Amino acid sequence: MTVLANTFDDREQTLAERQIELVVTLADLCARPPRWRGERDELGHISCAFFLISAANLAWVDAAAAHPRVRAVPVSIEAMGSFAAIEASIATGRPQLVISGSGPGTLGHLWAIAAARAQGASVLVLVPRTPPELAGSNDIQEASYDQPLHVVGAHLYDKVIALEAVAQMPRIARTLRQLFARPQGAVVQLSVPTNLLVALCPALPRLDAVRIELPSPSAATIADVAELLSGPGKRPAFLFGSGAVAFRHRLGALVERWGAVHFSTPAAAAIVPGSLGVIGNAASGDIAKRLLELDVSCLVVLGSRLAIASGGGDGALLPAGCHVVHVDADHNVIAGNAVATWGHDVTFIPSDIGTFLDALERVAPTPQIQAVTPPEKGTS
């Protein structure tokens, strides 16, 4: 399994430039088999940005035109760009980009959005929003909470995301990574106030550090997890969350067979004897120190969102180099989103906990049984 650390690069870019670069990264990571079987030229391996230029979206258009792996394509009406993005996504298997205008311009895409979902296309629609200080001016191009044209038809998308601050972008990047990794594709709208597009944006996480498996983990995935758990010279660990409570009767044997240590979130406190403690709001035990002392190299998280209240906000929780295997039945959990996992390789497996345990138990080491030597005659 080859993944890169879930850390950040240090190039200085505007938010618009970061978002265009993000589209290319998502297209590389989330590409699916193309449905077009004919001859493909170099355009089949790049991302397209379809746009009807306006003052509101100029920063995105400039960034797209300047990017060496983006083909910026002008259109004459909004829907033309959306339908073209559908065809490009289907033909290449890569997520495609639509750069919208503001105000009424956002409505022009709607009749293509339902078609995009029905055909299994992957499309990101970038929508410029009026800055808060200009909202309420009754401008015909306004898109704000006073004139919310950008959320009309929101139910037609798989997800509508509204960015309010540049600092949100790392988490939004992870959310988009999760959505576009789905085998059925995704159609997503991301709206951004225009004044933020030219603001400097901190580096985004390395999304190739987050590996997202399909439900019912494959034999190869389980073999990779088993290899991480049995790595030479280091202890593995399990973290039990609320989703693991129903399987408490199986967890003790699991920990023993892998020679692992374990700890929990508050919702799963004390479900297995011998815990290192609890993280989160009801924290007990110096778990970060113990994990470092034990040189834990792999942590398997079972049934926890790793939210802040569950301890996921502790950036110093895990030792450097610790690989995180995150298993959860809720496909809406965002892989690598918890601060505790930043700087670590992450494998996310959206699976029922019982299904994952069944598969892992089949490859777990056989417990070593200590032979008991009977006492010699005449001794006690």
HELIX and SHEET records of a PDB file:
HELIX    1   1 LEU A   15  CYS A   30  1                                  16    
HELIX    2   2 GLU A   42  HIS A   45  5                                   4    
HELIX    3   3 LEU A   58  ALA A   66  1                                   9    
HELIX    4   4 GLU A   78  THR A   92  1                                  15    
HELIX    5   5 GLY A  103  HIS A  109  5                                   7    
HELIX    6   6 LEU A  110  ALA A  118  1                                   9    
HELIX    7   7 PRO A  132  LEU A  134  5                                   3    
HELIX    8   8 LEU A  149  VAL A  151  5                                   3    
HELIX    9   9 ALA A  154  LEU A  156  5                                   3    
HELIX   10  10 VAL A  166  GLN A  168  5                                   3    
HELIX   11  11 MET A  169  PHE A  180  1                                  12    
HELIX   12  12 THR A  194  LEU A  196  5                                   3    
HELIX   13  13 LEU A  207  ALA A  209  5                                   3    
HELIX   14  14 ALA A  219  LEU A  229  1                                  11    
HELIX   15  15 SER A  242  PHE A  247  5                                   6    
HELIX   16  16 ARG A  248  ARG A  257  1                                  10    
HELIX   17  17 PRO A  266  ALA A  268  5                                   3    
HELIX   18  18 ILE A  287  GLU A  293  1                                   7    
HELIX   19  19 ILE A  308  SER A  310  5                                   3    
HELIX   20  20 VAL A  339  THR A  341  5                                   3    
HELIX   21  21 ILE A  353  VAL A  363  1                                  11    
SHEET    1   A 2 GLN A  13  THR A  14  0                                        
SHEET    2   A 2 LEU A 200  CYS A 201 -1                                        
SHEET    1   B 6 VAL A  70  PRO A  74  0                                        
SHEET    2   B 6 SER A  47  PHE A  51  1                                        
SHEET    3   B 6 GLN A  96  ILE A  99  1                                        
SHEET    4   B 6 VAL A 123  ARG A 129  1                                        
SHEET    5   B 6 VAL A 187  PRO A 193  1                                        
SHEET    6   B 6 LYS A 159  ALA A 162  1                                        
SHEET    1   C 6 VAL A 210  ILE A 212  0                                        
SHEET    2   C 6 VAL A 346  PRO A 350  1                                        
SHEET    3   C 6 HIS A 323  ASP A 328  1                                        
SHEET    4   C 6 CYS A 298  LEU A 302  1                                        
SHEET    5   C 6 PRO A 236  PHE A 240  1                                        
SHEET    6   C 6 VAL A 261  SER A 264  1                                        
END                                                                             
